[in-house]
Structures are given as structure tokens and as C-alpha cells.
Amino acid sequence: MKSLLDIQQDMRELEDRVKEIVDHVKTIRSDIEDLRNADQDIVTDYGKIMILAKRLPFGGHPLAWLEDKRICRIYLEMLLLIVRLGGDAETVLNRLVFLQWLQMQSGIDLSLAELYEDSHKIKQDSYYEFVDAIPIEYRDFFLVDGLIIAGISGVLNREAAEYIADLGMVYGLGKEKLRGLFSLSRVVLIQNIEGVGRGDLYRALQYRKDFGHYLGEAVAEQGIITLRELAVKFPENAVTGLEWKINNHEMVKAGDTIATYKKVKKNKDNANFFLGGNEDRLEAIKAVLANSACKRIDSPEEESKKEQILASVSGKLFRFSFKGIWYCVIAHETDDIASVKKWGIAGSARPDVKS
């Protein structure tokens, strides 16, 4: 049973949370009022927009399964508010093409033109009702769709980003979750992983199951393979006193100790001993930990001293043995052991890995 002090602390935290939500709602209401007062004379060719929307290479959107068409209407009209948040005529057109695709997915009777006109009628005093109307299970979809609209020109508009961030805070999402959804929207927009940092790619693929309609199998699989890092490959008889510090299939962080070992003196199999890791990345870890990371076994250190194998990246550890050789691969948490094992044995990780 909670003490009086605990209850008082809970009440103070609740009051702070309510105040935070109220502040974000006020900010979004102000944005809506600015939009309502803005120039609404945007010249649009809805016939051309319809043709372009039919060419979008996405799968079926979850809106198609939402039976309450009133909610579909609110969903779309709330997104239409983002259309005019910065951007030139081409950006507006591209945003409307995406909204047209969503409208077709929803099966709603109202046309895009009618929805766009109605979006200008949203008033401040009805805003929170609209925000709250989006079902919990659809809020991630709603925010990602908003981020796609906001970033469709190639650069995420600041006003739109702040608007969506405020929505996320109202929905109780933390900064890390919002960051993950942003990373996902970026991959969706470019439909490629080139130029996407490891952190952004890792966060984006956390949502690949729920957002399969945007992330095609080819893009998702390419991302999963890219995130695989061969951390260890060595013959079992090349070491003694091997002690694994991380359980198989557990999450590790860069710099964590995967295992400790002693080198077997003058073993001919030492030539096949590899500890992976990008040199620059390892140097960064070394600077933080003041220790050597993922080094090769031919270290000049005393052979009697146990050496450490440190993780060069963060992810899920997959460890397996095949034909007398130990492999450790650090990969995405949604990866599977069968695919990882096949990839590791094939030597796909690095060209200098010896079989």
C-alpha cells in the first residue's frame, strides 16, 4: 500500500503531465487558427492528383479496416491541416497526392476536394475532441502519415515537425518513440536505405511488422542484412578458457563484453581467428572505455592473460557453432537465427573473413 508521501508525489506528477498536455494542445490550437486564417486559394487539379495517387507503390493501409468512417474523416482532415504548413506549389501537390491515396484506402464517400474544404472549418474548441477521436491503435499510423506529408519535399518542414511533435506529446509518446517514427517515415519516403545512418535504420525497422504497407519486403530485408555485424569467428580449438558474458539472443550495447578467452599458444588455427568491427568505430569505443575493442588474437599482450571480446555495435547477439567454428553476429532485434546463421557461414560479413 502506498504511503501518503507516495500518493502526493503521484498527484504532483499527474498535475505536471496534465499541464504539459494542455500546453501542447494550446500550441496546436494556435497552429490551427493560423491555418484557418491563411490563404486557402490553392489551385489544384484533382483529376491529375487521382491519377498520380493510383501509382503509389504502397500496400493496403490500415484505414481500409477502420469501419467507423467518421473517424476516417477526422483522420484525413487532421492530416490535411499539414498540407499548407510550408512548401511550394509542387510540395503541396505531392502532399495532396499522398492524401488522395489515403482517401482511396479509407473508402470514405467524401472526395479529397470536399475533405480539404472541410479541414478549413476545424475550430479551436473542437480540436481536442478531434485529436482524442483517433483510436489508440491508429495513432502511430496517424503520426507516421503526418511525418510523410511533412517530409514529402525531401526536407522536414519545421512547423510541421513541431505540430506533429505536439500531437505525439498529447498522445503520451516519448521522445525516443517519436524519433523512431521519424526514422521510419524517412525510410518510407526514399524507399531505400542508402544514406540512412545505422541508428535511424535500426529504429525504423523496429516498426516493420506494423508498417509493412510502406516498407516493402525488399527494403526491409536489405535493411536487416545491412545491420548484421560479424563480431566473432574463430575455431573452437584456437582458444582456451572461453567464457561467454552475454547470453545467446540477448541485446548488447556497443562496448559490452561478449566473452573472455585465452589464446592457445602456437595453434595453426589462429590464422583463422577474426574479431570484427570497423576500425574507426572501435577506436571510438576504445577512447570511451580505455580498452582495446574487438581486436585480433595476434595481440602482443601476454598469452596467459584473458582477453576481452567487446561488441563494436549495439543490437541482438546471435551465437552459433558450425563445423568447429564459433560465430557471433550482432544484428537487428527482429532478425532470425536461421537467416543470420546462413549469412554468417557464407562469409558475407566481410571480405577478409577466412573460412
C-alpha positions in Angstrom: 0.0 0.0 0.0 1.3 3.4 -1.0 2.2 5.9 1.7 0.7 9.4 1.8 4.0 10.8 0.5 3.9 8.4 -2.4 0.4 9.4 -3.3 1.2 13.1 -3.1 4.2 12.5 -5.4 1.9 10.7 -7.8 -0.5 13.6 -7.7 2.2 16.2 -8.4 3.5 14.1 -11.4 -0.1 13.8 -12.7 -0.6 17.6 -12.4 2.6 18.2 -14.3 1.6 15.8 -17.0 -1.8 17.4 -17.4 -0.2 20.9 -17.6 2.2 19.6 -20.3 -0.7 18.2 -22.4 -2.7 21.4 -22.0 0.4 23.4 -23.2 0.8 21.3 -26.3 -2.9 21.4 -27.1 -2.8 25.3 -26.9 0.1 25.3 -29.3 -1.7 23.1 -31.8 -4.9 25.2 -31.5 -2.8 28.3 -32.3 -1.4 26.5 -35.4 -5.0 25.6 -36.5 -6.1 29.2 -36.1 -3.2 30.4 -38.2 -4.1 27.9 -40.9 -7.7 28.9 -40.9 -6.7 32.5 -41.5 -4.1 31.6 -44.2 -4.7 31.9 -47.9 -6.9 29.0 -49.0 -6.8 29.6 -52.7 -4.6 26.7 -53.7 -5.1 25.8 -57.4 -5.4 22.0 -57.6 -6.1 19.6 -60.4 -7.8 16.8 -58.6 -8.0 14.7 -61.8 -4.2 14.7 -62.1 -3.9 14.0 -58.3 -6.1 11.0 -58.6 -4.0 9.5 -61.5 -0.8 10.1 -59.6 -2.2 8.6 -56.3 -3.0 5.4 -58.1 0.6 4.9 -59.0 1.9 5.0 -55.4 3.7 1.7 -54.7 2.3 1.0 -51.2 0.3 -1.9 -49.9 -3.1 -1.7 -48.2 -3.3 1.0 -45.4 -4.9 0.0 -42.1 -7.5 2.8 -42.7 -9.2 0.3 -45.0 -10.1 -1.8 -42.0 -11.5 1.1 -39.9 -15.2 0.6 -40.1 -16.1 4.0 -38.5 -16.0 6.3 -41.5 -16.4 9.3 -39.2 -13.1 8.5 -37.6 -11.6 8.1 -41.1 -12.9 11.6 -42.0 -11.3 13.1 -38.9 -8.1 11.2 -39.6 -7.8 12.6 -43.1 -8.9 16.2 -42.2 -6.4 16.4 -39.4 -3.7 15.4 -41.9 -4.9 17.9 -44.4 -4.0 20.6 -41.9 -0.4 19.8 -42.5 -0.6 20.3 -46.3 -0.2 24.1 -46.2 2.5 24.1 -43.4 5.3 25.5 -45.6 6.3 24.3 -49.1 5.9 25.5 -52.6 3.2 24.5 -55.1 4.9 21.3 -56.1 5.2 20.2 -52.4 1.5 20.9 -51.8 0.7 18.9 -54.9 2.8 15.9 -53.7 1.2 16.1 -50.3 -2.3 16.1 -51.8 -1.4 13.1 -54.0 -0.5 11.1 -50.8 -3.7 12.3 -49.1 -5.7 11.2 -52.2 -4.1 7.7 -51.8 -5.2 7.7 -48.1 -8.7 8.8 -49.1 -9.0 5.9 -51.6 -7.7 3.5 -49.0 -10.2 4.6 -46.4 -13.2 4.0 -48.7 -14.8 7.2 -47.4 -17.6 8.8 -49.6 -16.3 12.3 -49.4 -13.8 13.4 -52.2 -10.4 14.9 -51.4 -11.7 18.3 -52.5 -14.6 18.1 -50.0 -12.3 16.9 -47.2 -9.8 19.7 -48.0 -12.6 22.3 -47.8 -13.9 20.8 -44.5 -10.5 20.8 -43.0 -10.5 24.6 -43.0 -13.6 24.6 -40.8 -12.0 22.8 -37.9 -12.3 25.2 -34.9 -10.2 25.5 -31.8 -12.9 24.5 -29.4 -13.5 21.2 -31.2 -9.8 20.4 -31.7 -9.2 18.2 -28.7 -12.3 16.2 -29.5 -10.8 15.5 -32.9 -7.4 14.6 -31.5 -8.9 12.2 -29.0 -11.1 10.6 -31.6 -8.2 8.8 -33.3 -8.2 5.3 -31.8 -5.1 4.4 -29.8 -4.2 1.5 -32.2 -4.2 4.1 -35.1 -2.2 6.9 -33.5 1.2 5.6 -34.7 -0.2 5.3 -38.2 -1.6 8.8 -38.0 1.7 10.3 -36.8 3.8 8.5 -39.4 1.4 9.6 -42.2 1.8 13.2 -40.8 5.6 12.9 -40.9 5.4 11.5 -44.5 3.3 14.5 -45.6 5.6 16.9 -43.8 8.8 15.5 -45.3 7.5 14.7 -48.8 9.5 17.6 -50.3 12.7 16.0 -49.1 13.2 18.3 -46.1 11.1 18.0 -43.0 9.3 21.4 -42.5 10.0 22.8 -39.1 6.4 24.0 -38.5 5.0 20.6 -39.5 7.6 18.8 -37.3 6.6 20.9 -34.3 2.9 20.3 -35.0 3.4 16.5 -35.1 5.7 16.6 -32.1 3.0 18.3 -30.1 0.5 15.7 -31.3 2.8 13.0 -30.1 3.2 14.6 -26.7 -0.6 14.8 -26.4 -0.8 11.1 -27.2 1.8 10.4 -24.5 4.6 9.3 -26.7 8.1 9.8 -25.5 10.9 11.5 -27.5 12.5 8.1 -28.3 9.3 6.7 -29.8 8.8 9.9 -31.9 12.4 9.6 -33.0 11.7 6.1 -34.1 8.6 7.1 -36.1 10.6 9.9 -37.7 13.3 7.4 -38.8 10.6 5.1 -40.2 9.0 7.9 -42.2 12.4 8.8 -43.7 13.0 5.3 -45.0 9.4 5.2 -46.3 9.9 8.4 -48.3 13.1 7.3 -50.0 12.2 3.6 -50.3 15.9 2.9 -49.9 18.4 2.5 -47.1 21.3 4.3 -48.8 22.5 7.2 -46.8 20.4 6.2 -43.8 22.5 6.0 -40.6 22.7 2.8 -38.6 20.7 4.3 -35.7 17.9 5.6 -37.9 17.8 2.3 -39.8 17.7 0.3 -36.6 14.8 2.4 -35.2 12.9 2.3 -38.5 13.0 -1.5 -38.7 11.5 -1.8 -35.2 8.2 -1.0 -36.8 8.5 -3.1 -40.0 5.8 -5.5 -38.9 3.1 -2.8 -38.3 4.2 -0.7 -41.3 4.6 -3.5 -43.9 2.3 -1.5 -46.2 5.0 1.1 -46.5 8.2 -0.9 -46.1 8.3 -3.4 -48.9 9.9 -6.8 -48.3 12.9 -5.9 -50.4 13.7 -2.7 -48.5 13.1 -4.3 -45.1 15.3 -7.3 -46.0 18.0 -5.0 -47.3 18.0 -3.1 -44.1 18.1 -6.2 -41.9 21.1 -7.6 -43.8 22.9 -4.2 -43.6 22.6 -4.1 -39.9 24.3 -7.5 -39.4 27.8 -7.3 -38.0 30.1 -10.2 -37.7 31.6 -9.8 -34.2 33.4 -13.1 -33.8 34.6 -16.0 -36.0 37.2 -18.5 -34.6 37.9 -22.2 -34.4 36.9 -23.7 -31.1 40.4 -25.1 -30.5 42.0 -21.7 -31.1 41.2 -20.6 -27.5 41.0 -21.9 -24.0 39.0 -20.7 -21.0 36.3 -19.3 -23.3 33.6 -17.7 -21.2 30.5 -16.1 -22.8 29.4 -13.0 -20.9 26.2 -12.4 -22.9 23.5 -15.0 -23.3 22.5 -16.0 -26.8 19.8 -13.8 -28.3 20.2 -11.1 -25.7 20.6 -7.4 -26.5 24.0 -5.9 -26.3 25.3 -2.3 -26.4 28.5 -1.2 -28.2 31.3 -1.7 -25.7 29.7 -4.6 -23.8 32.0 -7.6 -23.1 30.7 -10.5 -25.2 33.3 -13.1 -24.0 36.7 -13.6 -22.4 39.3 -16.1 -23.6 42.9 -17.2 -23.5 44.9 -17.7 -26.7 46.2 -21.2 -27.4 49.9 -20.9 -27.9 51.2 -21.6 -31.4 47.9 -23.0 -32.7 47.9 -23.2 -36.5 44.2 -22.3 -36.4 45.0 -18.9 -35.0 45.3 -17.7 -38.6 41.5 -18.2 -39.0 40.7 -16.2 -35.8 38.7 -13.0 -36.5 37.2 -10.4 -34.2 35.0 -8.0 -36.2 34.4 -4.3 -36.1 35.0 -1.2 -38.1 38.4 0.3 -37.1 37.1 3.9 -36.6 34.1 2.6 -34.6 36.4 0.5 -32.4 38.8 3.4 -31.8 35.8 5.5 -30.6 34.8 2.7 -28.2 38.4 2.4 -27.1 38.5 6.1 -26.3 35.4 5.8 -24.1 36.3 2.5 -22.4 40.1 3.0 -22.4 40.3 -0.6 -23.6 41.1 -2.4 -26.8 37.9 -3.4 -28.6 37.2 -6.5 -30.8 40.9 -6.9 -31.5 42.5 -9.8 -33.4 44.1 -12.6 -31.4 47.6 -11.8 -32.6 47.8 -9.2 -29.8 51.3 -8.6 -28.3 49.8 -9.0 -24.8 50.8 -11.9 -22.6 49.1 -15.1 -23.7 48.4 -16.1 -20.2 46.2 -13.0 -19.7 42.5 -13.3 -20.6 41.5 -11.1 -23.4 38.1 -9.5 -23.9 35.8 -9.5 -27.0 33.8 -6.3 -27.0 30.7 -5.5 -29.0 31.5 -3.0 -31.7 27.8 -2.1 -32.3 24.5 -2.4 -30.4 21.9 -5.0 -31.3 20.8 -8.6 -30.7 23.5 -11.2 -30.2 23.3 -14.4 -32.3 25.9 -17.0 -31.3 26.3 -20.4 -33.0 28.9 -23.1 -33.8 29.3 -24.7 -37.2 31.9 -27.4 -38.1 34.1 -26.5 -35.1 33.9 -22.7 -35.7 32.3 -20.2 -33.3 30.4 -17.3 -34.9 28.8 -14.3 -33.2 26.7 -11.9 -35.2 25.2 -8.7 -33.8 22.0 -7.9 -35.7 18.6 -6.2 -35.5 16.3 -7.4 -32.8 13.7 -8.6 -35.4 16.3 -10.7 -37.2 16.1 -14.5 -37.0 18.7 -17.1 -36.2 18.2 -19.2 -39.4 18.9 -16.3 -41.7 21.7 -15.0 -39.6 23.4 -18.4 -39.5 23.2 -18.9 -43.2 24.6 -15.4 -43.7 27.4 -15.8 -41.2 28.6 -19.2 -42.5 28.6 -17.9 -46.1 31.2 -15.3 -45.1 29.0 -12.4 -46.2 30.0 -10.2 -43.4 33.5 -9.1 -44.5 35.7 -9.9 -47.5 38.7 -10.6 -45.2 37.0 -13.3 -43.1 38.7 -16.6 -43.7 36.7 -19.8 -43.9 
